[in-house]
Amino acid sequence: MIYQDTKRFLKNHLKSPKFDYEWGVKDNLLFLKYLAGRYSSHDLDLAPAEVREAVRDFFEPLCKVIVNFSQDKGVTYKCFEYRVEPQDSKHLEKIIQIIQSNYKFIEYPYQGKNDLICLTGKIRRLINMEIYDSNESINKKKLIKYAITKALNLDTRDVVFYLKRKYLVKIFDKNLYLASHKNVEPPKQRDESVEKFNGFDENELQSHYQLLFDDIDLDEFLNMVISELFIQKINFAKIDTYFFEKYALRAIRDILASELTHYTDANREYLIGFAGYIFRKNFQQVYLKIASVVLEEIANDNKEALEFLKHYAGEIILLDGVKYKMPSLEKEDGTKWNVQSAIAISNMWIKTKQKIDTLLLALSDTDVKLGASSDIEVAITKMQETQNYLIQEMDTLNSEMEHKKFDRTVIKEFHGHTDAFQVELGAMRDKISQIDSEISEIDSSINEMTSQAKDAIFERKKLLALKMNMQKSISMLEQNLKVNNKLYQSIIVALANALTKKRVMV
């Protein structure tokens, strides 16, 4: 999620990657504040890899970027313009060879679909090994697409999906390179006379949908779509209900198509068709997410969003001399929500949820601090165990040395060899002295850590009391949330449905 939220912030903050943008202190303050409102300090300590990957992926279409991230300093990055085209890459021939020499790891038709070719994980891993640490200034995604196109003799229309575990190719005509090994029927052709899904076959799109969202998280994908929709298209200071009547469907589909380009650089006709299919499959879910954002904007004191929502009260308006009845927030039982009541309930629910989220972050940080305080006690216990072991070892050596001194048999054995006897006794004394020194050092460390532990124990008591209070507060807030949850969900559904409807002439 930190990856997704970082990408979301960058899109909202920069709109698009810019080669000459000077990222500075103000940008980092905003970014760190954004992350701190969503994640605990412990989560952010573990976040650098996700943040770096998100920044690299955001800038990938424009340039290669070197990124650093720390919780105290934020992001620093430097862009390096691509200087090498895919056809000039030093890796191109090797990648083509990897693909062609691993024919048995290419599945065609894939899962019985004669429009799909799959380059399985083995090939993907070998390609990654070839280019992973390359210092070549090139867009690696474009290089891979170009190499696959050359290796399999793909048509310029064919689509390559860059999935986590494989590369998937949607072909629009019979693939001659692979078909020479197999007798495969050509895929169905696009019917340009059909508007639905831009003329692409619904069954094929269904299989593409399943494969894509087996590999990536659908909910996160839709969240990114809605986030981008509000960045690009929905400004409550400029739009009104007419926007949703006239342009919302197309705008959502276009954003869906745009988000798909993170996984493919497909042709526009196919992306529009596939985006339309995804939209239809998730129509209700998309509008529920839009409704949720509208209500959150209102709860966060967006006055334009509030005015926008007030239009969905089922009132009669006069437009160009014609009367229209506006959509209303209709409940499941057919009755209607009063807009002011809906706003009051949703504001209460959202602000309560925000308080819970804030407390959960604080609780997570408190647990980390409690873990650190208990670490001191564990360390002291381990040191005491080591000290006890050394004391026992020293006692054993002392006993052995005394035994050697006074055992007549030993004295007789070493009669005439007193030098050797003294050397052995000296070695035992040195060992005892060394152990005694180690015991003293450990004793000093234990005393020092015990002093620290007193402060830690006192701090631990405060943290435990704080944790208990936060848990009580969270429990009370969750009860309030539960009481109003059914009403809030009813409002969300009512608003989502209203957003899909048009004004009616009366």
Stockholm file with secondary structure:
# STOCKHOLM 1.0

chainA/1-506         MIYQDTKRFLKNHLKSPKFDYEWGVKDNLLFLKYLAGRYSSHDLDLAPAEVREAVRDFFEPLCKVIVNFSQDKGVTYKCFEYRVEPQDSKHLEKIIQIIQSNYKFIEYPYQGKNDLICLTGKIRRLINMEIYDSNESINKKKLIKYAITKALNLDTRDVVFYLKRKYLVKIFDKNLYLASHKNVEPPKQRDESVEKFNGFDENELQSHYQLLFDDIDLDEFLNMVISELFIQKINFAKIDTYFFEKYALRAIRDILASELTHYTDANREYLIGFAGYIFRKNFQQVYLKIASVVLEEIANDNKEALEFLKHYAGEIILLDGVKYKMPSLEKEDGTKWNVQSAIAISNMWIKTKQKIDTLLLALSDTDVKLGASSDIEVAITKMQETQNYLIQEMDTLNSEMEHKKFDRTVIKEFHGHTDAFQVELGAMRDKISQIDSEISEIDSSINEMTSQAKDAIFERKKLLALKMNMQKSISMLEQNLKVNNKLYQSIIVALANALTKKRVMV
#=GR chainA/1-506 SS CHHHHHHHHHHHHHSSCCTTCCCCHHHHHHHHHHHHTTSCHHHHHTCHHHHHHHHHHHHTTTEEEEEEEETTTEEEEEEEECCCCGGGCTTHHHHHHHHHHTGGGEESSBTTBTTEEEECHHHHHHHHHHHTTCCCCSCHHHHHHHHHHHHTTCCTTCEEEECSSCEEEECSSCCHHHHTTSCCCCCCCCCTTCCGGGGCCHHHHHHHHHHHHHHSCHHHHHHHHHHHHHHHTCCTTTCCHHHHHHTHHHHHHHHHHHHHTTTBCCCHHHHHHHHHHHHHHTHHHHHHHHHHHHHHHHHTTCHHHHHHHHTCBCCEEEETTEEEECCBCBCTTSCBCCHHHHHHHHHHHHHHHHHHHHHHHHHHHHHHHHHHHHHHHHHHHHHHHHHHHHHHHHHHHHHHHHHHHHCHHHHHHTTTCHHHHHHHHHHHHHHHHHHHHHHHHHHHHHHHHHHHHHHHHHHHHHHHHHHHHHHHHHHHHHHHHHHHHHHHHHHHHHHHHHHTCCCEEC
#=GC SS_cons         CHHHHHHHHHHHHHSSCCTTCCCCHHHHHHHHHHHHTTSCHHHHHTCHHHHHHHHHHHHTTTEEEEEEEETTTEEEEEEEECCCCGGGCTTHHHHHHHHHHTGGGEESSBTTBTTEEEECHHHHHHHHHHHTTCCCCSCHHHHHHHHHHHHTTCCTTCEEEECSSCEEEECSSCCHHHHTTSCCCCCCCCCTTCCGGGGCCHHHHHHHHHHHHHHSCHHHHHHHHHHHHHHHTCCTTTCCHHHHHHTHHHHHHHHHHHHHTTTBCCCHHHHHHHHHHHHHHTHHHHHHHHHHHHHHHHHTTCHHHHHHHHTCBCCEEEETTEEEECCBCBCTTSCBCCHHHHHHHHHHHHHHHHHHHHHHHHHHHHHHHHHHHHHHHHHHHHHHHHHHHHHHHHHHHHHHHHHHHHCHHHHHHTTTCHHHHHHHHHHHHHHHHHHHHHHHHHHHHHHHHHHHHHHHHHHHHHHHHHHHHHHHHHHHHHHHHHHHHHHHHHHHHHHHHHHTCCCEEC
//
